[in-house]
Amino acid sequence: MHRKGLEIHEKLGNLEDMAIAYSNLAVVLQKRGDLDGAEQLHRKAVEISEQVGSLVGLATNYNNLGNVLAKRGNLADAEEIYRKALHFAERIGSPELIASFSQQLKQDEH
């Protein structure tokens, strides 16, 4: 269903919803163990979020990308990406995202 949604958003040229669809697909791939595919789609979601200037999208998509990198054991890169997610959460001013992303950084340090 996420692929069908992505196809529709691509036809409509709805970039922000395309980023969400890429991210949702990436989460599915990650749960299936396809970390390469998940990383690729999360990076595409980040790229689109940058293109449209979506701070919420950047915060969320960087965080999701960090999760994939951490799952791989690539903790240095995951930390860098989590810090980017936290940066955008701070720019948004979302206490919930700031707390969540800060917690992930603390977990990543251990």
PyMOL commands that set and color helices and strands:
alter all, ss='L'
color gray80, all
select helices_A, chain A and resi 2-12+15-32+35-52+55-72+75-92+95-109
alter helices_A, ss='H'
color red, helices_A
deselect
rebuild
show_as cartoon
